[in-house]
């Protein structure tokens, strides 16, 4: 009797190409008794990932290289990521056990469990991935339909085989000793058995608009200002994190850069500022004024550790202006780039601020590649933190610092380049995202199509987090990582982004030093992104500062009082152990939406019976009509105001220190207006005496 087939079509949902040779995950799970379960031995090519990608297409999802004759780099990364997702430790162990079982045991498992399960799924219209267990090794196909012959007790399965996409294939399941065979054209392969694989549609992340429109007619072109191509946070993302600061979302681009990495001018112009205003959210910053065909625009480079320019200095595009770091309201080293175009307005943002991405993404190289060959078309990534040198040799000048996992375009003839990759003593000419050209030691790079490469996604631990040998808390701890340790996520970025912050999910990552492992996805975040509340609520014991980072010298975002309920944004049990402990910090979110860190020794889990009034009796008075701002900066959005002569109630942890700020240029005081609005006031417009 014939049964209905599923709607899966090998032409429409499969791929015209075969799995490329020599592409491996390079991932293994340690076994309890010693040794390693190598995933490349269970799945020696990317056919399993291609099967899952074919089911993704069947579900209507976009997949790279769909309909192409040759897979591109994005497709290979997607297949590798799906293959890794398909082989969690339990599934990998199941496949290994299947390979070790005897033929009769495998056949009984197919007839009693796997085949009935497969029939039910196909009858319900669900094409299913099968792991075929051969005499030697495994093979992976998609079963899309079947028919059974009750007289002969045989079942025929229609399958799609990524290794032979141009040839119809079917599996025949009969009685022993006939057993199971895979037929393709005139060829017959004997099967020992098969296992039904579980398919889970990849979660789709909720992405905000990545790029605003390019404003027509404006002759603006920005060059890439760092050597890394990775974007930590786009314009407009994470609106909930920026709403307390009066912004509709992130007001620029966060570009990944290690602490101490070069920062370059995105365009030629005149430096208007190179300083670190006290308490400013941008920390140490450089601001440059540019003009092109009558259009005046400004670029701002924030969170630097060092600057190499001064105000009124003229710079050219690509000139090194500073070093990246983590100053100001920053969590994890990166470069924040803001673009302001005079006369323009983006709703929800201060005047002039626009999305830099449309002007930056097609950036040309910063420097001509003199005496160097053209790009080879072969991309590599660094396996450790690596120096870019001016010539081939360890004695040559260091031109830039590159993090582990950074993608580089090689220069020269492709066959020669491929022959050098991974070789000790060899050097490769490469070009970074900024256009900076130089040489790297070939032994510390790897071809992107030879393993699971790092993607564009970088995450940071919310608190301390363990790097483990596998995706489970039962695996060995390889290292303990801190909140400012950048972690490059391996595999396809969009697929992995959907896991960030999700309970029970794990991310394959690489540290800045090249160590690979797994971290709990619910304990990491991107810059500007905060995790869901854990359910634990804490209360300040008195007035306490909410800081941008877990350090006493970090910027103060707001001041909290003992009546404020704070949602804990990290694991509840971990936070409970910290409470009351000197030197520990807890990641929290206030009722006003501010997210940051409070000193664990200054909070408690019970609300104080009678909340003390911080700064009671300490009133300062506005000497002019005065704005209250979301941050201690004139560039910060306005959140309220105080009229001249009105009292301004100080809400700070140290009222005596706040009194001393009154009338002092450059100082800011946090407090409350008569209408209850809280914010930062310019202290030089405040007086300790009534007017």
ROSE-80503 format. One line per field, with one value per residue (C-alpha): x, y, z; residue in one letter. Coordinates in Angstrom, 3 decimals, decimal comma, always signed. Example, Ala and Ser with C-alpha at 12.3 -4.5 7.8 and 13.67 -1.06 7.14 Angstrom:
% residues 2
xx = +12,300	+13,670
yy = -4,500	-1,060
zz = +7,800	+7,140
r = A	S
END
This chain:
% residues 691
xx = +0,000	+1,379	+1,399	+1,339	+4,689	+5,732	+5,975	+9,778	+11,306	+14,966	+15,242	+13,370	+14,689	+17,977	+21,255	+22,852	+26,364	+27,974	+29,686	+33,143	+36,167	+38,321	+35,819	+35,717	+34,202	+37,302	+35,096	+35,269	+33,671	+35,810	+34,632	+34,210	+36,674	+39,250	+39,676	+37,524	+34,374	+35,439	+32,466	+34,419	+34,683	+30,903	+30,182	+33,246	+31,771	+29,060	+26,251	+24,468	+24,470	+23,237	+20,358	+19,297	+19,691	+17,458	+14,786	+15,263	+14,482	+11,469	+10,294	+10,605	+13,783	+16,463	+19,634	+22,883	+23,708	+20,205	+19,939	+23,668	+25,996	+28,839	+28,577	+29,963	+31,726	+28,491	+26,871	+29,757	+29,554	+25,783	+26,116	+28,846	+26,714	+23,658	+25,799	+27,170	+23,619	+22,564	+25,277	+24,863	+26,666	+23,661	+23,142	+26,850	+26,987	+23,927	+25,630	+28,813	+26,829	+25,061	+28,375	+29,566	+26,389	+26,231	+24,159	+21,269	+20,946	+20,920	+18,307	+16,034	+16,377	+15,354	+12,372	+11,063	+11,800	+13,310	+11,151	+7,778	+8,861	+9,899	+6,613	+4,608	+6,607	+6,394	+2,666	+2,298	+4,082	+7,385	+10,535	+13,165	+16,951	+18,377	+21,835	+22,763	+25,160	+27,414	+29,960	+32,477	+31,325	+28,038	+26,082	+23,205	+20,089	+16,618	+13,729	+10,780	+8,323	+7,816	+5,713	+5,324	+4,678	+2,931	+3,313	+7,097	+7,408	+9,601	+9,598	+10,997	+12,099	+12,564	+15,605	+17,656	+21,418	+23,521	+26,583	+24,737	+22,196	+21,811	+20,848	+17,499	+18,006	+15,955	+16,468	+15,057	+14,332	+13,645	+13,944	+17,240	+19,451	+18,442	+18,652	+18,869	+20,378	+20,780	+20,208	+21,453	+21,434	+23,189	+24,999	+23,941	+25,359	+24,704	+23,410	+23,819	+21,000	+19,806	+18,797	+16,077	+17,584	+15,703	+15,133	+14,624	+13,951	+16,640	+15,299	+14,992	+16,404	+14,382	+16,583	+16,082	+16,706	+20,404	+20,857	+19,025	+18,650	+21,540	+20,522	+20,322	+22,757	+25,257	+28,851	+29,917	+32,143	+33,581	+36,490	+36,508	+38,092	+39,391	+41,147	+38,310	+35,309	+33,001	+30,101	+29,075	+25,975	+24,226	+22,483	+19,022	+19,434	+18,455	+15,970	+15,089	+18,697	+18,885	+15,381	+16,417	+19,019	+16,412	+17,417	+15,315	+18,114	+21,876	+23,099	+26,033	+27,990	+29,995	+32,930	+34,900	+38,448	+40,787	+42,112	+45,084	+43,975	+44,458	+41,681	+41,837	+40,149	+37,147	+37,613	+39,938	+39,187	+40,086	+40,114	+37,742	+38,212	+40,625	+39,958	+38,158	+35,517	+34,842	+31,875	+31,221	+29,575	+32,016	+35,076	+38,290	+37,164	+38,190	+35,821	+36,634	+34,894	+34,718	+33,428	+32,650	+31,042	+29,455	+28,197	+29,566	+29,628	+31,335	+32,651	+33,112	+35,394	+34,581	+35,916	+39,610	+42,620	+45,034	+44,877	+47,586	+45,989	+45,105	+42,420	+42,806	+45,074	+44,338	+44,139	+43,731	+41,521	+43,164	+45,504	+45,918	+44,232	+44,097	+43,836	+40,605	+39,611	+36,762	+36,557	+33,255	+29,969	+31,484	+31,306	+34,039	+36,674	+35,356	+35,134	+31,887	+31,484	+28,916	+28,147	+26,550	+25,524	+24,685	+21,117	+19,895	+17,575	+16,808	+13,601	+14,371	+17,983	+19,748	+20,107	+22,481	+22,899	+22,388	+23,200	+26,857	+26,394	+25,211	+28,251	+30,692	+29,818	+31,328	+34,456	+37,415	+40,896	+42,601	+46,003	+47,282	+48,862	+52,263	+54,745	+52,151	+50,161	+46,389	+43,884	+44,001	+40,345	+41,383	+40,158	+41,777	+41,131	+43,606	+43,751	+45,475	+45,963	+48,404	+50,607	+50,304	+53,860	+55,282	+57,422	+57,794	+59,684	+59,354	+61,752	+59,602	+57,564	+54,183	+51,467	+48,373	+47,132	+44,657	+42,390	+41,930	+39,132	+39,691	+38,979	+41,685	+41,945	+45,229	+47,233	+48,989	+48,363	+45,717	+47,627	+50,736	+48,668	+46,877	+50,218	+51,486	+48,440	+49,359	+53,040	+55,666	+58,205	+55,967	+54,462	+51,331	+50,581	+47,105	+44,726	+42,521	+39,015	+40,505	+42,555	+45,796	+48,149	+51,013	+52,275	+51,204	+52,816	+51,133	+51,206	+48,678	+45,976	+43,499	+41,531	+37,891	+36,621	+38,603	+36,821	+34,051	+35,181	+34,431	+31,502	+30,770	+29,200	+31,151	+29,708	+30,850	+30,111	+27,589	+29,645	+32,298	+31,501	+33,155	+34,505	+33,776	+34,970	+31,409	+27,852	+26,888	+27,776	+29,053	+32,039	+35,461	+36,104	+38,845	+38,991	+37,015	+36,272	+35,494	+32,983	+35,398	+36,695	+35,535	+34,355	+34,138	+31,191	+31,954	+29,669	+26,847	+26,183	+22,419	+21,850	+24,032	+22,579	+19,188	+20,679	+22,172	+20,432	+18,344	+18,167	+19,636	+21,392	+25,164	+27,495	+30,736	+33,257	+36,903	+38,710	+40,970	+43,925	+42,514	+41,177	+37,999	+35,146	+31,526	+29,796	+26,259	+24,287	+22,184	+25,292	+26,613	+25,402	+26,338	+27,321	+24,174	+22,158	+20,966	+19,648	+16,133	+15,493	+16,289	+13,379	+15,593	+15,072	+17,539	+17,362	+20,096	+20,934	+21,176	+22,077	+24,261	+25,700	+24,670	+27,824	+28,531	+31,025	+31,767	+34,438	+34,606	+36,164	+33,440	+30,990	+27,930	+24,773	+22,321	+22,003	+19,692	+17,969	+16,996	+13,415	+14,394	+13,634	+16,405	+15,903	+18,936	+20,067	+22,379	+21,838	+19,895	+21,947	+25,222	+23,954	+22,766	+26,260	+27,718	+25,348	+27,141	+30,569	+33,167	+34,643	+31,692	+29,245	+25,719	+24,265	+20,842	+18,185	+16,356	+12,647	+13,593	+15,264	+18,915	+21,054	+24,465	+26,296	+25,868	+28,293	+27,127	+28,112	+25,605	+22,447	+20,130	+17,273	+14,681	+13,188	+14,216	+11,306	+11,696	+13,713	+16,055	+15,925	+19,327	+20,533	+17,647	+18,326	+20,799	+19,237	+21,044	+19,453	+19,445	+21,041	+19,470	+16,705	+18,540	+18,222	+18,393	+20,189	+20,229	+24,008	+26,632	+27,269	+26,024	+25,596	+23,275	+19,508	+17,363	+15,070	+13,653	+14,444	+14,642	+13,628	+15,846	+15,776	+13,963	+15,428	+17,228	+17,259	+20,612	+20,378	+23,969	+25,768	+28,030	+26,014	+29,039	+31,003	+28,006	+27,874	+31,496	+30,644	+28,210	+29,481	+32,405	+32,913	+32,905	+31,192	+27,767	+25,313	+22,621	+19,338	+15,603	+13,566	+10,481	+8,244	+10,077	+12,127	+15,664	+18,727	+22,138	+22,500	+25,507	+27,010	+28,344	+24,714	+23,906	+24,333	+24,331	+22,536	+18,938	+18,605
yy = +0,000	+3,400	+6,197	+9,955	+11,602	+14,752	+18,050	+17,948	+18,289	+17,451	+20,160	+22,903	+22,283	+20,466	+21,778	+21,364	+21,026	+18,321	+18,749	+20,249	+18,114	+18,814	+20,879	+19,827	+21,107	+20,475	+19,821	+16,965	+16,123	+14,619	+11,143	+10,318	+7,429	+9,355	+10,078	+12,258	+11,841	+13,534	+14,869	+14,761	+10,975	+10,706	+13,125	+13,317	+15,989	+18,659	+16,480	+16,391	+20,183	+20,298	+17,965	+20,288	+23,294	+21,551	+21,145	+24,816	+25,650	+23,338	+25,408	+28,574	+29,905	+31,758	+29,700	+30,933	+29,649	+28,276	+27,591	+28,174	+25,742	+26,285	+26,989	+30,311	+30,979	+31,980	+28,696	+26,611	+28,427	+27,914	+24,182	+23,790	+25,602	+23,468	+20,330	+21,305	+21,961	+18,525	+16,746	+17,609	+15,197	+12,881	+12,511	+12,049	+9,281	+7,656	+7,628	+6,217	+3,475	+2,653	+2,168	-0,188	-2,320	-5,650	-6,059	-7,938	-5,382	-2,545	-4,279	-4,885	-1,243	-0,147	-2,489	-1,892	+1,799	+3,799	+2,656	+3,022	+6,462	+7,452	+6,262	+8,343	+11,463	+10,988	+10,246	+13,568	+15,359	+15,810	+15,024	+13,597	+13,410	+9,886	+8,868	+5,828	+3,450	+1,826	-0,943	+1,884	+5,284	+7,176	+8,936	+11,404	+11,769	+13,331	+10,849	+12,440	+9,587	+5,843	+2,910	-0,510	-3,960	-6,073	-9,264	-9,066	-7,129	-4,524	-0,735	+1,629	+5,100	+8,007	+10,010	+13,046	+12,445	+15,668	+13,688	+12,647	+15,428	+14,600	+10,975	+9,669	+7,521	+5,097	+2,884	-0,637	-2,124	-5,865	-8,902	-10,424	-11,614	-9,183	-6,332	-2,738	-1,202	+2,255	+2,317	+5,185	+4,615	+1,318	+1,407	-0,427	+0,252	-2,155	-0,468	-1,859	+0,342	+3,915	+6,345	+8,992	+12,406	+15,124	+18,340	+21,662	+24,755	+27,300	+30,094	+33,377	+36,334	+39,505	+41,943	+45,673	+47,705	+47,396	+50,375	+53,628	+55,181	+56,976	+60,589	+61,363	+63,772	+63,810	+63,266	+61,431	+58,363	+56,849	+54,451	+51,529	+52,898	+49,643	+46,512	+44,170	+43,691	+42,600	+44,799	+44,367	+46,573	+48,346	+51,712	+51,642	+48,297	+47,553	+50,418	+49,222	+49,769	+53,319	+54,561	+55,679	+57,941	+59,614	+57,765	+55,653	+53,088	+52,781	+56,072	+54,724	+51,598	+49,459	+47,936	+45,161	+46,132	+44,685	+46,918	+48,648	+48,073	+50,884	+53,368	+55,299	+58,474	+57,537	+60,651	+63,607	+66,660	+68,788	+67,448	+69,436	+67,439	+64,842	+64,486	+62,619	+64,866	+63,664	+61,307	+61,457	+58,273	+58,225	+58,240	+59,223	+60,383	+62,047	+64,266	+65,277	+67,874	+67,085	+68,909	+67,464	+69,465	+71,867	+69,186	+69,483	+66,315	+65,059	+61,657	+60,684	+57,849	+56,758	+54,573	+55,025	+54,349	+56,713	+59,443	+60,520	+63,760	+67,126	+69,743	+71,831	+69,184	+68,232	+64,479	+62,397	+59,363	+56,255	+58,147	+56,468	+58,714	+56,501	+53,098	+51,276	+50,409	+50,404	+53,919	+55,654	+53,732	+50,724	+47,035	+45,204	+46,833	+48,187	+51,363	+53,300	+55,393	+58,204	+60,173	+63,641	+65,472	+69,125	+69,956	+66,344	+64,758	+61,134	+60,775	+59,820	+61,091	+64,418	+66,785	+65,628	+61,997	+59,509	+55,864	+55,563	+52,156	+53,222	+55,476	+52,922	+49,454	+49,804	+51,493	+51,416	+50,437	+53,117	+52,705	+51,620	+48,188	+49,319	+46,516	+43,940	+41,617	+41,923	+39,990	+36,237	+35,532	+33,252	+34,359	+33,187	+33,784	+34,193	+31,366	+33,462	+37,157	+38,157	+41,051	+42,512	+43,395	+45,697	+42,911	+39,135	+38,480	+38,802	+41,746	+43,872	+46,837	+45,986	+47,775	+46,524	+44,107	+41,509	+39,432	+35,690	+34,871	+37,906	+37,374	+38,555	+38,679	+37,213	+38,786	+36,908	+33,821	+31,547	+28,223	+29,664	+31,182	+27,890	+26,099	+28,422	+28,365	+26,767	+26,309	+27,209	+29,730	+30,960	+34,449	+35,657	+39,103	+40,126	+43,057	+44,004	+45,486	+48,996	+48,436	+48,153	+45,730	+43,738	+40,288	+37,649	+34,384	+31,695	+29,089	+31,145	+31,415	+28,911	+28,725	+29,664	+26,698	+24,108	+24,308	+26,001	+29,631	+32,508	+34,609	+38,303	+37,894	+38,905	+38,435	+39,230	+37,423	+39,195	+38,106	+35,413	+32,406	+29,043	+28,052	+24,332	+21,520	+20,774	+22,169	+21,067	+21,813	+18,244	+19,020	+20,043	+23,723	+24,982	+28,541	+31,075	+34,280	+37,765	+40,439	+42,256	+39,143	+39,265	+35,934	+35,386	+33,095	+30,281	+29,568	+31,415	+34,632	+34,929	+31,340	+31,856	+35,280	+33,659	+31,636	+34,561	+35,001	+31,821	+29,283	+25,824	+27,045	+26,912	+28,826	+27,580	+30,405	+31,360	+33,579	+36,444	+34,104	+31,423	+28,947	+27,266	+25,868	+26,397	+28,967	+29,096	+31,341	+32,698	+34,147	+36,277	+39,329	+41,719	+45,322	+47,299	+44,136	+43,069	+39,688	+38,928	+39,297	+36,204	+36,666	+37,764	+41,326	+43,205	+46,558	+49,081	+49,362	+53,117	+55,466	+53,533	+54,200	+52,152	+51,893	+51,112	+48,368	+46,297	+48,666	+51,612	+53,838	+53,126	+55,826	+56,379	+55,832	+56,804	+56,874	+54,378	+54,649	+52,029	+52,005	+51,060	+47,483	+46,188	+43,231	+40,926	+40,147	+37,241	+33,771	+34,147	+31,661	+33,193	+36,633	+35,385	+34,104	+37,534	+39,632	+41,156	+40,177	+42,934	+43,277	+41,546	+43,181	+42,324	+43,050	+44,726	+46,837	+49,694	+50,492	+53,409	+50,966	+51,689	+48,536	+48,273	+47,077	+47,697	+46,852	+43,512	+44,587	+47,468	+45,548	+43,083	+40,765	+42,324	+45,783	+48,114	+48,672	+52,459	+53,616	+56,419	+59,597	+60,127	+63,671	+64,786	+68,313	+68,865	+71,133	+72,998	+75,824	+76,508	+79,850	+79,692	+77,704	+74,390	+71,170	+67,757	+65,263	+61,478	+61,433	+63,773	+65,398	+68,402	+66,088	+63,778	+64,052	+66,246	+64,351	+67,256	+70,654	+72,986	+76,646	+79,407	+79,587	+76,249	+73,694	+70,663	+67,695	+65,870	+62,089	+60,892	+58,344	+61,074	+64,288	+66,081	+65,524	+66,672	+69,973	+70,687	+70,374	+73,320	+76,153	+74,101	+74,056	+70,591	+68,958	+67,286	+66,485	+63,805	+64,754	+65,253	+68,197	+69,453	+67,438	+64,195	+63,884	+62,662	+63,453	+65,087	+68,848	+70,980	+71,823	+75,189	+76,372	+75,247	+77,139	+75,853	+79,016	+79,947	+82,778
zz = +0,000	-0,988	+1,585	+0,850	+0,442	+2,283	+0,424	+0,594	-2,870	-3,523	-6,187	-4,367	-0,852	-1,429	-2,839	-6,249	-4,830	-2,709	+0,679	+0,057	+0,865	+3,895	+5,875	+9,520	+12,754	+14,833	+17,884	+20,370	+23,713	+26,504	+27,579	+31,293	+31,166	+29,158	+25,479	+23,249	+21,190	+17,951	+15,995	+12,745	+13,087	+13,475	+10,609	+8,333	+6,023	+6,204	+4,801	+8,194	+8,354	+4,752	+5,649	+8,445	+6,166	+3,588	+6,292	+7,177	+3,542	+3,729	+6,725	+4,635	+6,252	+4,307	+3,854	+2,219	-1,295	-1,831	-5,568	-6,187	-7,950	-5,479	-1,728	-0,561	+2,737	+4,464	+3,439	+4,782	+8,121	+8,223	+7,484	+10,120	+12,708	+11,992	+12,116	+15,515	+16,778	+15,489	+17,491	+21,175	+23,521	+23,975	+20,214	+19,579	+22,188	+20,611	+17,217	+18,700	+20,464	+17,199	+15,458	+18,219	+18,292	+16,443	+13,275	+14,858	+17,669	+15,120	+12,952	+15,918	+16,911	+13,402	+13,139	+16,672	+17,241	+14,408	+11,469	+13,274	+14,511	+10,978	+9,459	+11,916	+11,085	+7,328	+7,530	+9,365	+6,505	+8,354	+6,340	+8,677	+8,853	+9,145	+10,302	+8,209	+9,964	+7,381	+7,664	+8,070	+9,241	+8,973	+6,260	+6,511	+4,342	+4,463	+4,257	+2,454	+1,885	+2,068	+0,937	+2,496	+1,016	+3,620	+1,619	+1,491	+4,762	+3,113	+3,249	+0,649	+1,756	-0,633	+0,492	-0,466	-0,199	-0,187	-1,351	-4,579	-5,200	-8,891	-8,331	-6,959	-3,892	-1,870	+1,160	+1,218	+4,622	+4,552	+6,725	+7,725	+6,109	+3,315	+5,817	+4,604	+1,469	-0,038	-3,812	-5,981	-9,738	-10,338	-6,999	-3,851	-0,381	+2,471	+5,640	+9,139	+10,442	+10,841	+13,570	+13,384	+14,120	+15,973	+14,026	+15,756	+13,705	+14,556	+16,772	+14,958	+16,901	+17,206	+15,310	+15,303	+12,181	+11,462	+9,203	+8,747	+5,309	+3,686	+3,347	-0,341	-1,908	+0,955	-0,145	+2,999	+2,994	+6,171	+6,316	+8,740	+11,951	+13,521	+12,284	+13,303	+11,025	+13,865	+15,005	+18,645	+18,464	+15,617	+15,589	+17,157	+18,905	+22,519	+22,978	+26,490	+27,601	+26,235	+27,069	+30,587	+28,958	+26,760	+23,593	+21,228	+21,020	+20,609	+19,134	+17,096	+16,210	+18,634	+16,750	+18,401	+19,358	+21,959	+24,704	+23,108	+19,505	+16,985	+16,245	+12,953	+11,708	+9,554	+7,417	+7,119	+9,235	+12,245	+15,812	+18,022	+21,233	+22,582	+26,293	+29,087	+30,678	+34,201	+34,384	+30,643	+29,291	+26,354	+28,618	+26,840	+23,413	+20,168	+18,155	+14,581	+12,394	+8,676	+5,622	+2,178	-0,645	+1,795	+4,201	+7,749	+9,825	+12,971	+14,048	+17,699	+18,863	+22,424	+25,291	+24,386	+26,620	+24,887	+22,238	+19,787	+18,580	+20,105	+19,555	+16,358	+14,777	+11,162	+10,477	+7,335	+6,825	+8,218	+10,559	+13,944	+16,518	+19,630	+21,256	+22,073	+25,619	+28,085	+29,615	+30,371	+30,273	+28,577	+29,309	+27,443	+25,251	+21,944	+19,869	+19,926	+16,755	+16,577	+13,418	+13,516	+10,344	+10,854	+9,891	+10,088	+12,644	+13,493	+15,561	+19,149	+19,084	+19,697	+16,754	+14,048	+15,132	+12,292	+11,657	+10,513	+8,893	+5,404	+5,074	+6,466	+5,226	+1,737	+3,048	+0,611	+1,835	+3,901	+2,308	-1,129	-1,109	-2,322	-3,063	-2,061	-4,328	-4,783	-2,637	-3,193	-2,469	+0,418	+3,851	+7,069	+10,752	+13,583	+16,128	+18,837	+19,618	+16,900	+15,778	+12,289	+11,239	+8,584	+7,105	+7,328	+10,546	+14,305	+14,337	+12,041	+13,293	+14,829	+12,881	+14,719	+17,381	+16,113	+18,382	+18,074	+15,665	+13,440	+9,751	+7,341	+3,550	+2,327	-0,489	-3,282	-5,394	-3,879	-4,309	-2,661	+0,153	+0,843	+1,000	+3,753	+6,054	+9,383	+8,483	+11,058	+9,807	+6,960	+6,740	+4,983	+3,590	+4,774	+4,908	+7,886	+7,895	+8,181	+5,033	+7,004	+5,228	+6,719	+7,578	+10,107	+11,150	+9,019	+11,806	+13,791	+11,128	+9,744	+6,540	+7,115	+5,097	+7,065	+10,432	+12,373	+12,030	+14,391	+13,246	+13,713	+17,164	+20,301	+23,797	+27,343	+30,638	+32,854	+35,838	+36,137	+33,935	+33,349	+29,943	+29,648	+27,412	+26,244	+26,271	+29,771	+33,381	+33,642	+31,410	+32,693	+33,415	+31,074	+32,421	+34,445	+32,563	+33,852	+32,776	+30,464	+28,643	+24,991	+23,601	+19,858	+19,121	+16,675	+13,743	+12,028	+13,922	+13,413	+14,576	+17,632	+18,474	+19,004	+21,891	+23,821	+27,171	+26,758	+29,617	+28,918	+25,743	+25,227	+22,910	+21,321	+21,825	+21,496	+23,984	+22,934	+23,516	+21,223	+23,822	+22,579	+24,639	+25,634	+27,865	+29,253	+26,878	+29,748	+31,428	+28,550	+26,631	+23,835	+24,521	+25,269	+25,842	+29,283	+30,305	+31,612	+35,342	+37,412	+39,804	+42,698	+43,983	+46,191	+47,987	+48,798	+52,496	+51,972	+49,141	+46,698	+43,254	+40,238	+38,140	+34,504	+35,392	+38,512	+39,811	+42,220	+39,561	+36,976	+35,897	+38,101	+36,020	+38,751	+42,548	+44,245	+47,607	+50,174	+48,932	+45,367	+44,282	+42,012	+39,681	+39,598	+36,028	+36,779	+38,221	+41,447	+43,464	+42,325	+43,336	+46,747	+47,534	+46,772	+48,887	+51,857	+50,513	+50,209	+46,720	+44,986	+42,583	+41,477	+38,048	+38,481	+36,787	+38,544	+38,271	+35,970	+33,552	+34,371	+34,184	+35,812	+38,915	+42,635	+45,417	+46,829	+50,343	+50,168	+49,190	+50,919	+49,949	+52,283	+51,933	+54,800	+57,186	+57,220	+54,214	+55,289	+53,231	+51,559	+51,596	+53,816	+54,904	+52,059	+49,485	+46,739	+44,775	+41,047	+40,135	+36,636	+34,956	+34,889	+32,872	+34,505	+32,305	+32,029	+32,460	+33,834	+30,464	+28,512	+25,515	+27,475	+26,806	+29,065	+31,479	+33,500	+34,943	+37,936	+37,778	+39,158	+42,983	+43,283	+45,725	+44,322	+46,704	+46,669	+46,238	+46,522	+48,641	+50,103	+50,715	+52,188	+48,984	+46,968	+48,920	+47,979	+44,277	+44,359	+42,164	+40,815	+36,994	+35,441	+38,445	+38,451	+41,257	+41,168	+42,751	+42,636	+41,329	+43,202	+40,829	+41,775	+38,566	+39,161	+37,084	+36,908	+37,334	+36,394	+39,787	+38,594	+38,383	+41,934	+45,199	+48,760	+49,907	+48,990	+46,478
r = X	X	X	X	X	X	X	X	X	X	X	X	X	X	X	X	X	X	X	X	X	X	X	X	X	X	X	X	X	X	X	X	X	X	X	X	X	X	X	X	X	X	X	X	X	X	X	X	X	X	X	X	X	X	X	X	X	X	X	X	X	X	X	X	X	X	X	X	X	X	X	X	X	X	X	X	X	X	X	X	X	X	X	X	X	X	X	X	X	X	X	X	X	X	X	X	X	X	X	X	X	X	X	X	X	X	X	X	X	X	X	X	X	X	X	X	X	X	X	X	X	X	X	X	X	X	X	X	X	X	X	X	X	X	X	X	X	X	X	X	X	X	X	X	X	X	X	X	X	X	X	X	X	X	X	X	X	X	X	X	X	X	X	X	X	X	X	X	X	X	X	X	X	X	X	X	X	X	X	X	X	X	X	X	X	X	X	X	X	X	X	X	X	X	X	X	X	X	X	X	X	X	X	X	X	X	X	X	X	X	X	X	X	X	X	X	X	X	X	X	X	X	X	X	X	X	X	X	X	X	X	X	X	X	X	X	X	X	X	X	X	X	X	X	X	X	X	X	X	X	X	X	X	X	X	X	X	X	X	X	X	X	X	X	X	X	X	X	X	X	X	X	X	X	X	X	X	X	X	X	X	X	X	X	X	X	X	X	X	X	X	X	X	X	X	X	X	X	X	X	X	X	X	X	X	X	X	X	X	X	X	X	X	X	X	X	X	X	X	X	X	X	X	X	X	X	X	X	X	X	X	X	X	X	X	X	X	X	X	X	X	X	X	X	X	X	X	X	X	X	X	X	X	X	X	X	X	X	X	X	X	X	X	X	X	X	X	X	X	X	X	X	X	X	X	X	X	X	X	X	X	X	X	X	X	X	X	X	X	X	X	X	X	X	X	X	X	X	X	X	X	X	X	X	X	X	X	X	X	X	X	X	X	X	X	X	X	X	X	X	X	X	X	X	X	X	X	X	X	X	X	X	X	X	X	X	X	X	X	X	X	X	X	X	X	X	X	X	X	X	X	X	X	X	X	X	X	X	X	X	X	X	X	X	X	X	X	X	X	X	X	X	X	X	X	X	X	X	X	X	X	X	X	X	X	X	X	X	X	X	X	X	X	X	X	X	X	X	X	X	X	X	X	X	X	X	X	X	X	X	X	X	X	X	X	X	X	X	X	X	X	X	X	X	X	X	X	X	X	X	X	X	X	X	X	X	X	X	X	X	X	X	X	X	X	X	X	X	X	X	X	X	X	X	X	X	X	X	X	X	X	X	X	X	X	X	X	X	X	X	X	X	X	X	X	X	X	X	X	X	X	X	X	X	X	X	X	X	X	X	X	X	X	X	X	X	X	X	X	X	X	X	X	X	X	X	X	X	X	X	X	X	X	X	X	X	X	X	X	X	X	X	X	X	X	X	X	X	X	X	X	X	X	X	X	X	X	X	X	X	X	X	X	X	X	X	X	X	X	X	X	X	X	X	X	X	X	X	X	X	X	X	X	X	X	X	X	X	X	X	X	X	X	X	X	X	X	X	X	X	X	X	X	X	X	X	X	X	X	X	X
END
